[in-house]
Amino acid sequence: MAEIDEVEVEVAAPVEVEEDVTDLPGAIRGVLKRAMVVDGCIRGLHEVAKCVDAGKAQIVFLAESCNEPSYKKLVQGLCLEKNVPVVDVADNKELGEWAGLCKVDKDGQPRKVRGASSVCVTDFG
C-alpha cells in the first residue's frame, strides 16, 4: 500500500479589529459589548440595585430619559453610598440596544429594541 502524505494547513485565527472610539457613546457601546461576552453586564433596575448593594458593580450607566425620577434617585443614592461611578446616557432605548435588549435581523440591524433605565458592569472582560 502506498502511504498518503497528510498536509497540515494552519488556519489563522480571525483578527478582531478594535473600533476607533472618538466619543462617549462609542466607548460605552464598546464596554458593554465586551462585558456581555464574559457575562458581566447586568440590566434592569432590580438587578442593578442588588448588584450595587452587594458591592459587585464597577460602573453604572443610567438613562436620563427614565420615566420615574424615583428610579434615578435610588440608583444614584446607592452608587454614591458604595462609591460606584455613574455615567448618564441620553436615551434609554439606546442604552437597551447597547446592553443587548434587542433582536438583530439578518442584516445586522437591531429590531424590537427595549429600553433599559439602568445597566451595570461587573466584569469588563
C-alpha positions in Angstrom: 0.0 0.0 0.0 1.1 3.5 -0.7 1.4 6.0 2.0 -0.7 9.1 1.8 1.0 12.3 2.6 -1.0 14.3 5.0 -0.5 18.0 4.8 -1.4 20.1 7.8 -2.8 23.5 6.9 -2.7 26.2 9.6 -5.7 28.4 9.7 -5.0 31.8 11.1 -7.4 32.9 13.8 -9.5 35.9 12.7 -8.1 39.1 14.0 -10.6 41.1 15.9 -10.4 44.7 14.8 -10.9 47.2 17.6 -13.3 50.1 16.7 -11.8 53.6 16.8 -13.6 55.3 19.7 -13.9 59.0 19.4 -16.9 59.8 21.6 -18.6 58.8 24.9 -21.4 56.7 23.3 -18.9 54.7 21.3 -16.9 54.0 24.4 -20.0 52.9 26.3 -21.0 50.6 23.4 -17.6 49.0 23.4 -17.5 48.5 27.2 -21.0 46.9 27.2 -20.1 44.7 24.2 -17.0 43.3 25.9 -18.9 42.9 29.2 -21.7 40.9 27.6 -19.1 38.5 26.1 -18.0 37.5 29.6 -21.5 37.8 31.2 -20.5 40.8 33.1 -23.4 43.1 32.1 -26.4 43.5 34.5 -29.6 45.0 33.1 -32.7 46.4 34.8 -33.4 48.4 37.9 -33.9 45.4 40.3 -30.8 43.5 39.2 -28.6 46.7 39.2 -29.8 47.7 42.7 -28.9 44.2 44.0 -25.5 44.2 42.3 -24.6 47.7 43.5 -25.8 46.9 47.1 -23.7 43.8 47.1 -20.6 45.8 46.0 -20.1 43.9 42.7 -20.8 46.7 40.3 -17.8 48.5 38.9 -19.7 51.1 36.8 -23.3 52.0 36.3 -24.9 53.5 33.2 -28.2 55.4 33.9 -30.6 56.7 31.3 -31.5 60.4 31.5 -34.8 59.7 29.8 -36.0 57.4 32.6 -39.8 57.7 33.3 -39.6 57.6 37.1 -37.5 60.1 38.9 -37.5 57.8 42.0 -35.6 55.2 39.9 -32.8 57.7 39.2 -32.7 58.8 42.9 -32.5 55.1 44.0 -29.6 54.2 41.7 -27.7 57.4 42.3 -28.1 57.1 46.0 -26.9 53.5 46.1 -23.9 54.4 43.8 -23.0 57.3 46.0 -23.1 55.2 49.1 -21.0 52.4 47.6 -18.6 54.8 45.6 -19.6 53.4 42.2 -19.2 55.8 39.3 -22.4 56.7 37.4 -22.4 57.6 33.7 -25.5 59.3 32.3 -26.8 58.1 28.9 -29.2 60.3 26.9 -31.7 57.7 25.7 -33.0 54.5 27.4 -33.6 52.8 24.0 -30.0 53.4 23.0 -28.8 52.0 26.3 -31.1 49.0 25.9 -29.7 48.3 22.4 -26.1 48.5 23.6 -26.9 46.2 26.5 -28.3 43.5 24.2 -32.1 44.1 24.9 -33.0 43.8 21.2 -33.4 41.3 18.3 -30.9 41.6 15.5 -32.1 40.8 12.0 -30.1 39.0 9.2 -28.6 42.3 8.0 -27.2 43.1 11.5 -29.7 45.8 12.2 -31.3 46.0 15.7 -35.1 45.3 15.7 -37.6 45.3 18.6 -35.3 47.5 20.9 -36.3 47.5 24.5 -35.3 50.4 26.8 -33.1 50.0 29.8 -33.2 52.5 32.6 -30.0 51.3 34.2 -27.2 48.9 33.3 -24.2 48.0 35.4 -20.9 46.2 34.6 -19.4 43.7 37.0 -16.7 42.3 34.7 -15.1 44.4 31.9 -13.9 41.4 30.1 
